[in-house]
Amino acid sequence: GAGVSQSPRYKVTKRGQDVALRCDPISGHVSLYWYRQALGQGPEFLTYFNYEAQQDKSGLPNDRFSAERPEGSISTLTIQRTEQRDSAMYRCASSLEAASPLHFGNGTRLTVT
Amino acid sequence: GQQVMQIPQYQHVQEGEDFTTYCNSSTTLSNIQWYKQRPGGHPVFLIQLVKSGEVKKQKRLTFQFGEAKKNSSLHITATQTTDVGTYFCAGENDMRFGAGTRLTVKP
């Protein structure tokens, strides 16, 4: 596609529910990153992939968070048993290769009530 | 991953004044990237620095990478209202971001 696409744009869920956030990177981009950004803060690294391999998941806050990129293209970030503190903007970015410039999507605004 | 620290956290300037933000790492970086995020937008790539002591310019913006590749700076000459936003640095393969410097410009 022309850019990184994230869906949904907005997600409101009740505490305890699971959510799945989708990222469709730029075609041909090898690396895909997930970030969480609170208002007025910088993007907080969560995890990243090269192709389908998860290279670093040290930024995932706890075991309720997981991510996959099974075919090396689309990625899903899943949050199980959501909590209010999970409310934030979740951003996905892709790059041609590791350490290349990142192209960000518009993000998914998650609100846990 | 490495930690990158940015200062200042906020900067408010009068239009026409200069602005500088600094990025410091505790470890040597293979490269550093700078991004700008406008209010309500997403981070947009500005530039990448790779070489020790490298200096790059984009119109009124000047980017420097330190000799030891542990620090970097972004300098804006004669700020304009269009420069408003938050400027982030990010380094290394895992692309961890600093907290950013939020620039506001008074017309």
Interface residues (C-beta under 8 A of the other chain):
Chain A: Y33 Y35 G40 Q41 G42 P43 E44 F45 Y48 Q55 D56 S58 G59 R91 A93 S95 A98 A99 P101 L102 H103 F104 G105 N106 G107
Chain B: G1 Q6 S30 N31 Q33 Y35 H42 P43 V44 F45 Q48 T86 F88 A90 E92 N93 D94 M95 R96 F97 G98 A99 G100 R102
